[in-house]
Amino acid sequence: MIADRQFLLAHPAHFIAFGFGAGLAKKAPGTWGTLVALPLFAVLHSVGMPAVTGAVIVFLFSIGIWASSVAGKSLGVSDHGGIVIDEIVAFMLVLAFTPTTFWWVLCAFLLFRLFDITKPWPIGLADRKIKGGFGVMFDDLLAAVFSIACIVAAQSLMV
């Protein structure tokens, strides 16, 4: 099966897994998926309740497992490049720990993309060993944790 607009609209899981269409980008779909997290997080952040933001991120992680699994099976590729719900959810988590200034958000974006693309240990190990929808989501969760650790460390140095 080909990942195109018809595929995107064929099943709700495809639409979710492909980041509402961002995953159809011909170049750098993961980067476009990461950018989708910005307005979604902005809406959540505007509520001003961290517990709600956390609950939504956990819920979206669970939905992402399902959607990634369904889309991967439909395409015959467990972690197809167009599946970007993992980037969206993981970067939303990073943003929850990032000061809301342009430079901090840019730094968070660059760190997350660096860890997601280069996949240092143990991210790369998880990417190779854990398959299915959970595996798709989990390696990006690890990239988020690495990014958050860098952001928190940088913040502590600036005090």
N, C-alpha and C positions, 0 to 999 in steps of 0.2 A: 504494500500500500504506500502511496505517496503522501507526504505531509504537505497539503495545500489547503486552500480555503474550504473545499468540499470536506476534507478530512476534519478540519477544525470544527465544522458545524455538524458533523455526523453524530457526535455524542457529547454530552455535557462534560465528560471526563477529558476529552480531547481539548475542548475549549479552555478548561481550567489548566490542564497540564501545559498547554502551549501559551500560557500567560495571556489569555484573552486575545491572542493573535500575535503577540510580540515574538513568539517562537518561530513564526513564519519568516522572520527577517532573513534575507539571503546572507548577510554578513553579521557576525557577532551576535547571534540570537541570545546568548547568555548575558551579554552586556545590556541588550535591550530589555531582557527580562528583569535584570537588576534595577534598571531605571523605572520599571513599572511599580516597584516597591515604594518609590518616593511619594507619589500622590496617595497611594493606599495608606501608607504610614501617616501622612499629613492629616488625613481624615481621622484616623484613630487617635493621633496625638492631640487633635483639637478637642476631643472629648475630655482630655485632662485627667484620665483615670488609668494609671499604670496597670492596675489589675485587669481592667477590661482589655487593654492592649495586649497584655500577656496571654490572656485567655483566647483572644482572637488568633494570635500567632500560633498557639498550641493547636487550636481547631484547624487552622489552615495547614499546619504541618500534617495533621491526620488526613485531611482532605487531599493533600498533595500526594501522600502515599498511595491512596486509592486511584487518583487521577493519573499519576505517573505509571502505575501498574497497568491500568486499562489502556492508556495510550501506547505504552511500550509493547504490550501484547498485540495491539492492533497493527503496529508498525513492524513487529518482528524484531525490534531492537530495544533492549531493556532500558538503555539510557541514551535515547536519541537526542541529538543536539538541540532540537526544537523544543524539547521538554524543558521549560524554564520556571515552572512553579517552584522548583527547589531554590533557584536564585531569588525569586520574589520573597518567599517566606524567610529564607536565611538573612537576606539583607534587611528585611523589616526588623528582625531580631537585633541585628547590628545597630540599626537606627535607634532602637529603644535604649541603647547605652551610649549614644553619641550626642554631644551638645548640638543644639539646633542652630548652628551658624554655618554659613556657606563653606568655610574652610574646613571645619570639622567633618561636615557631611561629605565634602569632596575627598578628604583624607580617608574616611570610612569606606567610601565607594572604591577608591583605588586599592586600599588594603584588601577589601573583600575580593575584588576581581583578581588581584595578585595571588591570593591563597587559593581561590577557586580554579584559576587557570594552571598554576604551577603545581598544585597538589603536593606540598611537602608532607613528609611522614608526620602523622599517621593518616592524613587525608587521602593520599594516594593509595595506601594500603586498603582503607575502607572502600575506596572507589573500585579497586580491583576485586576485592573479596566479597563484599556485601551486594547482592543483586536484588532485582525487583524494585518495587516502588519504595520500600524502606531504604534500600541502598542509594537510590537516586536522591532521596531527601537527606540522608545521613551525612554524606561527604560534604554537602554544602553547609549542614549544621556545624560540622567541624571547622570549616572555613570561617564561619561566623564566629565561633568561639576564639579562634586565632585572632581574628580582626578585633573583637571586643577586648581581648587581652592587650593588644597593642594600643588601643584607644585609651583604656583605663591606665595603662602604664604611662603613656604620654601625658595624660591629664595629671597624674600624680607628680610628674616631673615639673609641671608648670605651676605648682602651688608654692 
